[in-house]
C-alpha cells in the first residue's frame, strides 16, 4: 500500500464527486468483497469498454432530450403550455 497525502478541497462540486467515489467504493467492496486495489482477477479493459459504450448511449439520450427541449421552448412561447409539454416529456 502506498502512502497517501492529504489535500484541502474548497470546491463543493469536487467534494460532491469525491463523496460519490467514496460511496461507490464502499458499495463495490460490499458487493464484490474486494477493493479495486487488490482485485487482480477482472478484465479492466473489457469493463472500461463496456462502461464507455454505456456512456455513449447515455450521451445520445441526453442529446435527444436536449434537442426535444430546445424545440419545445422554440415552439411554445406560452409558459403554461411549455410547462405542460415539459411535464409530459419527463413522465
Steps between C-alpha positions, in 0.01 A plus 500: 500500500637844416509799732213737442525877519233740616338777303272786587203522268318832483280423201160355597461335159829315549393401853170364367685286245749377760214394726340313210829318438521405867141369504556310177815344645311388810223352287750316281686358799174384653375350174822336376693446824815670368643842426610616159853514638505129591284368214725336241241267349282725286563605142511876555537582131177316425325673792620837376384430146155396624472807725600730214247334272234564763620859533454564127143370526427730794655788308282430197188489720591832662573658162159390373331637813688828462389528138141425594504755784653763272229437242229523767631835621514633144155372406307586820550860604214474751654406837201294614490303177877451510484380859233247410704368207813467715308325779365254243853443372641402839215269607 
